[in-house]
Amino acid sequence: MKPDLSIRIAGIDFQNPVTLASGTARYGEEITEHCDLNRLGAIIVKGIALKPTPGNPPPRICETPSGMLNAIGLPNIGVDAFIRDKLPFLRQFNPKVLVNIFGSTVDEYGEVARRFNGVAGVHGLEVNISCPNIKEGGIAFGTDIESTRRVVQIVRKATTLPVLIKLSPNVTNIADIARAVESQGADSVSLINTLLGMAVNAETRKPVLSTITGGLSGPAIKPIALRMVWQVYNAVKIPVMGMGGIMNATDAIEFMIAGASTVQIGTAIFIDPTIPVQIVDGLALYMERHKIQSVSELIGSLQC
Ligand SMILES: Cc1cc2nc3c(=O)[nH]c(=O)nc-3n(C[C@H](O)[C@H](O)[C@H](O)COP(=O)(O)O)c2cc1C
């Protein structure tokens, strides 16, 4: 019998659990030249704020051992232009569209969320809480339990769409943050966002990135991401969307065994944009080989 890859989480039906992580495929246009989007479970678009922002000046990306550092800084076209100019393109494809949103104040999060109510072709909001809280001194919302609670609360009230909260790994206890998110009515958590890192040029004695520090992604962060997915899976009842250094089907399966219901692929597509589709095929082959009928049987099946 053909394995069943479909999965329903947060009230959303995914044809399979393989999705594109926010930011690495922007609004989906370029990647369709190299990757059959219709084979994927969902695309999570680049972070959207209320108003357009240019992001940080270059250099804003550099390679590191087994990973990359980025200081892109959330450049985006703003919510109105996204709905008008980018969403019609995405509506043509099978995968669910999850819109990644962010704000620099709690109210802005609420306002961006509100704008997506009733917009055709948007199936859920992924809320990036790794952004600096401008009003409260620039500390990222998602590193503080109280501001995490307030963001989830305002977004939850503002929207009828499924709310997925994307957690920052730059915290001491990610399970506590996940519990706070769940207590405010979020439908799901996704993790991990990038880890704070830095690169230095020994010859010039200058930082490599214009912002000095940046976000580390790729295989270098996979063991940390797996650990956090497992901790969060054991801390909350809402489903977990896992990511961080997934490069192939085996990595994706490991995340699901650790507790992820879906997986997101980010940095890997810079190396080979066909990797997400290869992961869908690899997952099906693994299920056949292990006589697994439904992909949901894999979730949290870690044998300790
Ligand atoms: C270039 C780049 C841009 C990103 N932009 C966003 C973004 O806009 N919003 C967000 O929540 N995460 C963003 N991320 C984080 C990824 O979605 C993902 O959480 C992280 O890179 C870990 O997964 P990976 O190792 O598979 O890339 C970005 C990552 C990269 C590398």
The ligand as an SDF file (V2000), in Angstrom:
LIG
                    3D

 31 33  0  0  0  0  0  0  0  0999 V2000
   18.5700   34.1550    4.4320 C   0  0  0  0  0  0  0  0  0  0  0  0
   17.6190   33.7960    5.5300 C   0  0  0  0  0  0  0  0  0  0  0  0
   16.4660   34.5780    5.7180 C   0  0  0  0  0  0  0  0  0  0  0  0
   15.5440   34.2600    6.7320 C   0  0  0  0  0  0  0  0  0  0  0  0
   14.4280   35.0250    6.9060 N   0  0  0  0  0  0  0  0  0  0  0  0
   13.5180   34.6870    7.8810 C   0  0  0  0  0  0  0  0  0  0  0  0
   12.3130   35.4430    8.0470 C   0  0  0  0  0  0  0  0  0  0  0  0
   12.0170   36.3760    7.2960 O   0  0  0  0  0  0  0  0  0  0  0  0
   11.4810   35.0880    9.0700 N   0  0  0  0  0  0  0  0  0  0  0  0
   11.7480   34.0290    9.9060 C   0  0  0  0  0  0  0  0  0  0  0  0
   10.9540   33.7410   10.8120 O   0  0  0  0  0  0  0  0  0  0  0  0
   12.8710   33.2740    9.7430 N   0  0  0  0  0  0  0  0  0  0  0  0
   13.7530   33.5830    8.7620 C   0  0  0  0  0  0  0  0  0  0  0  0
   14.8870   32.8140    8.5860 N   0  0  0  0  0  0  0  0  0  0  0  0
   15.1130   31.6320    9.4620 C   0  0  0  0  0  0  0  0  0  0  0  0
   14.7250   30.3170    8.7570 C   0  0  0  0  0  0  0  0  0  0  0  0
   13.3520   30.3120    8.4150 O   0  0  0  0  0  0  0  0  0  0  0  0
   15.0410   29.1040    9.6540 C   0  0  0  0  0  0  0  0  0  0  0  0
   14.3450   29.2530   10.8760 O   0  0  0  0  0  0  0  0  0  0  0  0
   16.5240   28.9480    9.9740 C   0  0  0  0  0  0  0  0  0  0  0  0
   17.3220   29.3430    8.8740 O   0  0  0  0  0  0  0  0  0  0  0  0
   16.8980   27.5270   10.3940 C   0  0  0  0  0  0  0  0  0  0  0  0
   16.5970   26.5900    9.3700 O   0  0  0  0  0  0  0  0  0  0  0  0
   17.6900   26.1080    8.2640 P   0  0  0  0  0  0  0  0  0  0  0  0
   18.9270   25.7100    9.0180 O   0  0  0  0  0  0  0  0  0  0  0  0
   17.0330   24.9840    7.5280 O   0  0  0  0  0  0  0  0  0  0  0  0
   17.9500   27.2920    7.3870 O   0  0  0  0  0  0  0  0  0  0  0  0
   15.8040   33.1360    7.5800 C   0  0  0  0  0  0  0  0  0  0  0  0
   16.9540   32.3490    7.3650 C   0  0  0  0  0  0  0  0  0  0  0  0
   17.8610   32.6700    6.3650 C   0  0  0  0  0  0  0  0  0  0  0  0
   19.0810   31.8100    6.1820 C   0  0  0  0  0  0  0  0  0  0  0  0
  1  2  1  0
  2  3  1  0
  2 30  2  0
  3  4  2  0
  4  5  1  0
  4 28  1  0
  5  6  2  0
  6  7  1  0
  6 13  1  0
  7  8  2  0
  7  9  1  0
  9 10  1  0
 10 11  2  0
 10 12  1  0
 12 13  2  0
 13 14  1  0
 14 15  1  0
 14 28  1  0
 15 16  1  0
 16 17  1  0
 16 18  1  0
 18 19  1  0
 18 20  1  0
 20 21  1  0
 20 22  1  0
 22 23  1  0
 23 24  1  0
 24 25  2  0
 24 26  1  0
 24 27  1  0
 28 29  2  0
 29 30  1  0
 30 31  1  0
M  END
$$$$
